[in-house]
Amino acid sequence: MARRQEVMKQLILKPIISEKSISLAGTGTYMFEVPLSANKLMVTDAVSKSFKVDVINVRTSVLKGKVKKFKGQSGTRKNVKRAFVTVKDGQKISIFEESK
């Protein structure tokens, strides 16, 4: 339990502001970039405490990093985990509303 609380304190939610995320925000679903170690329960707790909203659903996806080549050398970009958070009807997260 103590380990989970440590990770919760370190869980940093980075909102993803793009055309797709803004259109999803109109339907009540918000996109965040989260650490690869975060699970759905951690994301639910972090969003509800940070933004004072009721979370209904959380979906996560991991985007694998691309392989990039430059002058005979190759490397990969880092993997990114996204969380799609759906909130209760009538509730909004202000970060996404201000960016319109």
N, C-alpha and C positions, 0 to 999 in steps of 0.2 A: 504494500500500500504506500509506503514511504517513497519507493522508487517511482510510482505513478505520479505522486504529487511533485516530485522533482522535475519530471519530464513535463508536467502540466505548466510549471513555472517557466520552463524554457521553450514551450511551444509558442512559436511566433507565427502568426497568421499574416501572410502577405496577400492583400487583395489583388486579383488579376483584373486589370482594367483594359478591356478590349471591346470590339464591336459585339462579339458573341456574348461576353459576360454582361454587357449593358442590356442587351436584348433579353437575356435570361433573368436579369434583375427585375424586369418588368413583370415576370411571371412568379416572382418570389424565390428564385433560386440564385444563389450567389457563389462565385468561384474564388477559391483561396489557394495559394501555394503553401503547402505544409511540409515539414520534415518527413523523410522517408520512414522514420521510425514511428510516426504518429498513426494511431488507429482511429476508427470512427467514434469511439466513446470519448477519446481525448479531444477530438475536433469538436464534438457536440458540446462538451463542457467549456472549452475555450471560447467558442462563439457565443454561447448563451451568457457567459460571465462577462465577456468583453463588450458585447453590444446590447445586452439586456433584452434578448429576444427569445422566443420559444422555438427550438429547433424540432422540426418534424422528421426530416430525413437527411442522411448524409451518404453520398456516393463518393468513392475515391477511385482515382486512376493513376497509374504510374506511366509517365512518358519516358521511354528509353532514350538515352543520349545518342546523338548522331555521331557517326564516324567521320572525322574531317581529315583531309590530307593537304599538306602544304610543303612544297619543296622536298619531296621524298620522305617526309616524316608523317606519321599518322597518329591521331589521338582521338579521344572521345569526349564529348561534352558530358556534363553530369546528368544523372537521372533526376527527374522532377516529379513530385507527387502533387496532384491537384485534388481538392475536395470541393464537391458541389453540394452546397448546404441549402436545404429548403426550409423556410421559416413559415410560421403560422400566418394564415390569411390576415391582412390588415397591418402586419408588422413589416418594417423596412429597416435596412441597414443604411445609415446616412452617408457612408463613404461612397457608395455607388450612386446615390441620388444626387450628390453635389457635383459629380463628374459629368453630368449630362450637359 
